[in-house]
């Protein structure tokens, strides 16, 4: 618990502004997601929007090796950390766009699912259930609640709909740094003992697969795919624990 940062009112206001911009990026990009556009073009449009609003991408150059693009765009069987490239979107593609901005030193982090044209019935159901899982995880957030409850409700809803929950990646504290304590698991684990307190800020970002939950990292050391090449979906919000419950800092204006 001692590692989890409790944000001050001043920090919360700065983080709130960064989150507002991160959500605005995802609101803006939706109309550009269509058959024929490349993910690299989408990445450049989003980066210019971020720069035009006085911020920078937290993704570019992050890690070792440094992430080479400004956003993560993960198609179809890519679970997360997809690198934008010059391949055009095809009809029926589903994609997660993950945007993290740094505005005045504060971080805003969120992701959403988009489709190029009409997705398959299974893909649509996967996208919808993954969003439902995220919202069910958010709804248990309040002071005194265990972080374990987030994983419990997400896993229960995913399995009830015959989807698996990715266990290799999780939500995280964020705001002053890109990745802070705690780790926010999206499946039930008795190892999770942290308790929520007012002023904590973290992401809830479940990844669900149509097939098995197992993943692998490709040779670029970033792109994560399902081992069985089944479809994967993810949604992400950044959450503040308030005195009475929660505030979603990355709500869409749409």
C-alpha positions as a printed NumPy array, in Angstrom:
array([[  0.   ,   0.   ,   0.   ],
       [  2.835,   2.406,   0.782],
       [  3.812,   2.446,  -2.897],
       [  0.397,   3.647,  -4.105],
       [  0.413,   7.414,  -4.54 ],
       [ -2.481,   9.399,  -3.084],
       [ -2.861,  12.416,  -5.363],
       [ -3.232,  15.95 ,  -4.006],
       [ -6.113,  18.189,  -5.182],
       [ -3.654,  20.119,  -7.365],
       [ -2.338,  16.916,  -8.94 ],
       [ -5.866,  15.61 ,  -9.479],
       [ -6.807,  18.757, -11.381],
       [ -3.725,  18.46 , -13.603],
       [ -4.4  ,  14.773, -14.245],
       [ -8.054,  15.536, -14.979],
       [ -7.004,  17.965, -17.741],
       [ -4.61 ,  15.413, -19.246],
       [ -7.358,  12.795, -19.205],
       [ -9.78 ,  15.201, -20.859],
       [ -7.336,  15.646, -23.728],
       [ -6.673,  11.898, -24.   ],
       [-10.422,  11.293, -24.345],
       [-10.731,  14.128, -26.876],
       [ -8.113,  12.406, -29.049],
       [-10.229,   9.256, -29.166],
       [-13.389,  11.282, -29.836],
       [-11.646,  13.028, -32.741],
       [-10.137,   9.978, -34.422],
       [-13.365,   7.986, -34.763],
       [-14.473,   9.589, -38.02 ],
       [-11.1  ,   8.78 , -39.589],
       [-11.29 ,   5.035, -38.868],
       [-12.518,   3.559, -42.131],
       [-11.576,   0.967, -44.724],
       [ -8.442,   1.977, -46.667],
       [ -6.734,   4.239, -44.134],
       [ -3.499,   2.982, -42.616],
       [ -2.869,   2.79 , -38.887],
       [  0.229,   4.92 , -39.453],
       [ -1.966,   7.666, -40.904],
       [ -4.258,   7.427, -37.874],
       [ -1.222,   7.621, -35.592],
       [  0.037,  10.789, -37.293],
       [ -3.389,  12.466, -37.159],
       [ -3.606,  11.783, -33.419],
       [ -0.068,  12.963, -32.739],
       [ -0.707,  16.259, -34.525],
       [ -3.884,  16.752, -32.473],
       [ -1.937,  16.078, -29.264],
       [  0.781,  18.542, -30.242],
       [ -1.772,  21.17 , -31.276],
       [ -3.221,  21.002, -27.764],
       [  0.075,  21.604, -25.997],
       [  0.847,  18.019, -25.028],
       [  3.089,  15.173, -26.164],
       [  2.644,  11.431, -26.572],
       [  3.771,   9.347, -23.601],
       [  4.217,   6.324, -25.859],
       [  6.837,   7.627, -28.289],
       [ 10.277,   6.432, -27.194],
       [  8.9  ,   4.723, -24.08 ],
       [ 10.608,   1.58 , -22.839],
       [ 13.538,  -0.432, -24.189],
       [ 13.524,  -0.634, -27.123],
       [ 11.752,   2.715, -27.332],
       [  8.23 ,   2.467, -28.732],
       [  8.482,   3.823, -32.303],
       [  5.049,   5.443, -32.717],
       [  2.781,   7.888, -30.884],
       [ -0.138,   5.578, -30.103],
       [ -0.756,   1.843, -29.844],
       [ -3.141,   0.459, -32.468],
       [ -3.957,  -3.237, -32.092],
       [ -5.873,  -5.057, -34.86 ],
       [ -7.936,  -8.219, -34.672],
       [ -5.758, -10.86 , -32.931],
       [ -3.312,  -8.264, -31.557],
       [ -3.967,  -8.004, -27.83 ],
       [ -2.068,  -4.781, -27.096],
       [  0.967,  -2.632, -27.964],
       [  0.338,  -2.865, -31.702],
       [  2.726,  -0.657, -33.711],
       [  1.011,   1.539, -36.35 ],
       [  2.153,   0.678, -39.892],
       [  1.448,   1.265, -43.591],
       [ -1.093,  -1.536, -44.078],
       [ -4.588,  -0.222, -44.925],
       [ -7.559,  -1.26 , -42.816],
       [ -9.786,  -3.917, -44.368],
       [-13.558,  -4.294, -44.116],
       [-14.462,  -5.991, -40.852],
       [-11.215,  -5.18 , -39.026],
       [-11.566,  -4.397, -35.335],
       [ -8.957,  -2.27 , -33.628],
       [ -8.075,  -0.912, -30.231],
       [ -6.572,   2.57 , -30.167],
       [ -4.651,   3.326, -26.968],
       [ -3.654,   6.947, -26.321],
       [ -1.577,   8.314, -23.448],
       [ -0.722,  12.013, -23.351],
       [  1.523,  14.094, -21.132],
       [  0.063,  17.555, -20.482],
       [  1.945,  19.906, -18.145],
       [  3.718,  16.871, -16.654],
       [  0.534,  14.873, -15.977],
       [ -0.564,  11.661, -17.706],
       [ -3.921,  10.789, -19.256],
       [ -4.388,   7.2  , -20.489],
       [ -7.349,   5.554, -22.258],
       [ -8.294,   3.242, -25.108],
       [-11.363,   2.299, -27.128],
       [-12.428,  -0.197, -29.752],
       [-13.236,   0.855, -33.316],
       [-14.286,  -1.039, -36.443],
       [-13.543,  -0.583, -40.131],
       [-16.915,  -1.165, -41.708],
       [-19.301,  -3.71 , -40.224],
       [-17.636,  -6.294, -37.944],
       [-18.689,  -9.913, -37.655],
       [-21.377, -10.83 , -35.14 ],
       [-18.769, -12.511, -32.938],
       [-16.435,  -9.501, -33.095],
       [-19.289,  -7.148, -32.179],
       [-20.231,  -9.311, -29.205],
       [-16.601,  -9.466, -28.057],
       [-16.321,  -5.669, -28.232],
       [-19.575,  -5.172, -26.32 ],
       [-18.829,  -7.708, -23.593],
       [-15.327,  -6.294, -23.082],
       [-16.836,  -2.831, -22.566],
       [-19.356,  -4.297, -20.126],
       [-16.508,  -5.947, -18.219],
       [-14.664,  -2.628, -17.906],
       [-17.785,  -0.872, -16.639],
       [-18.519,  -3.629, -14.116],
       [-14.956,  -3.274, -12.851],
       [-15.365,   0.494, -12.532],
       [-18.636,   0.176, -10.651],
       [-17.001,  -1.567,  -7.674],
       [-14.54 ,   1.3  ,  -7.135],
       [-14.944,   3.137,  -3.821],
       [-12.871,   3.843,  -0.713],
       [-12.364,   0.684,   1.336],
       [-13.006,  -1.711,  -1.543],
       [-10.434,  -4.342,  -2.405],
       [ -8.745,  -4.151,  -5.793],
       [ -9.448,  -7.878,  -5.97 ],
       [-13.144,  -7.116,  -6.535],
       [-12.319,  -5.545,  -9.91 ],
       [-10.817,  -8.787, -11.176],
       [-13.633, -10.871,  -9.718],
       [-16.472,  -9.074, -11.494],
       [-14.599,  -8.805, -14.799],
       [-13.659, -12.483, -14.84 ],
       [-17.173, -13.567, -13.893],
       [-18.823, -11.579, -16.694],
       [-16.245, -12.58 , -19.302],
       [-16.519, -16.282, -18.515],
       [-20.321, -16.11 , -18.416],
       [-20.108, -14.935, -22.022],
       [-17.557, -17.612, -22.966],
       [-14.599, -15.271, -23.431],
       [-11.204, -15.555, -21.739],
       [ -9.421, -12.793, -19.793],
       [ -5.81 , -11.968, -20.635],
       [ -3.659, -12.425, -17.517],
       [ -0.283, -11.246, -18.827],
       [ -1.231,  -7.546, -18.8  ],
       [ -3.157,  -5.423, -16.339],
       [ -4.281,  -1.956, -15.339],
       [ -2.002,   0.292, -13.312],
       [ -1.655,   3.432, -11.279],
       [ -1.062,   6.5  , -13.443],
       [ -1.044,  10.273, -13.325],
       [  2.31 ,  11.481, -12.057],
       [  4.102,   8.74 , -13.968],
       [  3.059,   6.55 , -16.897],
       [  3.007,   3.383, -14.781],
       [  2.666,   3.476, -10.998],
       [  1.486,   1.101,  -8.288],
       [ -0.825,  -0.726,  -7.98 ],
       [ -1.146,  -3.422, -10.617],
       [ -4.873,  -3.775, -11.345],
       [ -5.596,  -7.389, -12.288],
       [ -8.622,  -8.168, -14.468],
       [ -9.003, -11.683, -13.085],
       [ -9.497, -12.959,  -9.543],
       [ -6.329, -13.59 ,  -7.538],
       [ -5.852, -14.053,  -3.789],
       [ -2.492, -12.293,  -4.178],
       [ -4.321,  -8.971,  -4.579],
       [ -4.582,  -7.398,  -1.125],
       [ -4.465,  -3.634,  -1.798],
       [ -7.436,  -1.553,  -0.708],
       [ -8.716,   1.565,  -2.475],
       [ -8.416,   4.989,  -0.875],
       [ -9.718,   8.399,  -1.866],
       [ -7.213,  10.133,  -4.16 ],
       [ -5.891,   7.009,  -5.872],
       [ -5.886,   7.096,  -9.687],
       [ -5.503,   4.024, -11.876],
       [ -6.643,   2.398, -15.103],
       [ -9.073,  -0.442, -15.592],
       [ -8.387,  -1.932, -19.043],
       [ -9.561,  -5.528, -19.503],
       [ -8.45 ,  -7.513, -22.551],
       [-10.733, -10.366, -23.603],
       [-10.057, -13.082, -26.175],
       [-12.44 , -15.232, -28.168],
       [-10.098, -18.198, -27.69 ],
       [ -7.609, -18.989, -24.942],
       [ -6.125, -16.287, -22.719],
       [ -2.516, -17.055, -23.618],
       [ -0.444, -14.5  , -25.551],
       [  3.011, -14.069, -27.028],
       [  5.219, -11.074, -27.852],
       [  6.446, -10.789, -31.446],
       [ 10.062, -10.221, -32.468],
       [  9.624,  -6.42 , -32.456],
       [  9.521,  -6.783, -28.629],
       [  6.226,  -4.858, -28.441],
       [  3.348,  -6.4  , -30.378],
       [  1.367,  -8.862, -28.249],
       [ -0.866, -11.387, -30.057],
       [ -3.133, -14.247, -29.04 ],
       [ -1.281, -17.54 , -29.352],
       [ -4.26 , -19.151, -31.113],
       [ -4.777, -16.08 , -33.346],
       [ -8.279, -15.587, -31.981],
       [ -9.795, -12.102, -31.859],
       [ -9.   ,  -9.856, -28.893],
       [-10.619,  -6.648, -27.608],
       [ -9.774,  -4.051, -24.959],
       [-11.299,  -0.927, -23.412],
       [ -9.62 ,   1.4  , -20.936],
       [-10.637,   4.228, -18.63 ],
       [ -8.61 ,   6.168, -16.064],
       [-10.387,   6.259, -12.697],
       [-10.189,   8.485,  -9.617],
       [-11.328,   7.13 ,  -6.257],
       [-13.545,   9.837,  -4.721],
       [-14.926,  10.193,  -1.193],
       [-18.13 ,   8.409,  -2.193],
       [-17.118,   6.217,  -5.123],
       [-15.369,   7.   ,  -8.384],
       [-14.946,   9.503, -11.194],
       [-14.201,   8.364, -14.749],
       [-11.59 ,  10.876, -15.865],
       [-11.556,   9.805, -19.522],
       [-15.255,   9.963, -20.415],
       [-16.126,  10.618, -24.027],
       [-17.987,  13.818, -24.941],
       [-19.728,  11.988, -27.793]])
